[in-house]
Amino acid sequence: MKHRTATAPTTLLAAALLALVAACGYEEGPPGRVIDKERAYTGMGAEINELTVRTSDGEEETFFVTRDDYDTCYRGSSYPACTER
């Protein structure tokens, strides 16, 4: 009999959360200048895309975006205008 490792439930939970987020979409982040981008792969064929913007009051905000928004928003571009290309 095979024993399940502790990572199996964690992997299933992560997959369920990603599916839920993908189905619901993301909330739009605050307007600002894109200062950083990060893409992480989950190992289950999914990816997590994040943008960091500097808002007009100088604060840095990091938030999740879709693959299309990640690909069209470059460092230095204005968010959310860059998503409308």
ZIJOUR-V473163 format. One record per helix or strand of 3 or more residues. SS is the DSSP state (H for helix, E for strand). FROM is the first residue (numbers start at 1). TO is the last residue. If there is no record, write none. Layout:
# ZIJOUR-V473163
[[SS FROM TO] [SS FROM TO]]
This chain:
# ZIJOUR-V473163
[[H 6 24] [E 32 41] [E 47 54] [E 60 65] [H 67 72] [H 81 84]]
